[in-house]
Amino acid sequence: MNRPLTATGWIVLTTLVLVFAFIPLDPFLSQRAQALPDSIIDFNEMITDFGTFGWMIYLSGVILAAAFVLRRAASQGPLQRKAGTARDLAAYFLLTIGTASALVHTFKFLFGRARPELFAELGAYSLTPFATTDLYESFPSGHSTAAGAFFGVFAMLVPKLRPLFLVLALTIGVSRVIVGAHYPSDVAAGLLLGLWTSVMMAFLFARYGRLFHLGPGGWPLVGRGDPST
């Protein structure tokens, strides 16, 4: 069985179901969310920018470079192995976040959905493909994609804490609706796009015996399948 293809199929199906379920409710849920008490809105405005690609890419890039230099400088032994693991971890984060960023911005450009701030003028379902302004980049949510990818990486690395990482990703996603930046369907698509990217990168790393190996069921599991790699 082709596990990456199967995982992709399930994630795509889940995305379609959630997006089409939310689309009729987008205007209602968006307006209700923005009408919440000021204290709730203020809290969400404070946490929402956690889901930005910039700091994730820069931080993982710096760690990757430092780990690469340290591994080259270290002699054979535990330090070199630890540096190698840090390098692989940083590479996994960087490739996952970078790929998710490229994908979500491509979809934004192709769909050109108007943001909620244009609801009074254009409604909730206005599409302007190939627009070059941020006002038409609502679908999918970039912050939600970043959160889905970021916490998706942790979910793949620490399976026992997956429910916690799911809640954290959802928290960032919901904040995008509360602050009026996106509709719920934008968030659903973004979260699942980020999650898909983290899963596909885990499959790729497992193929080369880095961080993951393919378990008996063909799913990427933490650890190297061959200790000599």
PyMOL commands that set and color helices and strands:
alter all, ss='L'
color gray80, all
select helices_A, chain A and resi 3-34+38-51+53-73+78-111+116-122+134-136+142-157+159-178+184-207
alter helices_A, ss='H'
color red, helices_A
select strands_A, chain A and resi 212-214+220-222
alter strands_A, ss='S'
color yellow, strands_A
deselect
rebuild
show_as cartoon
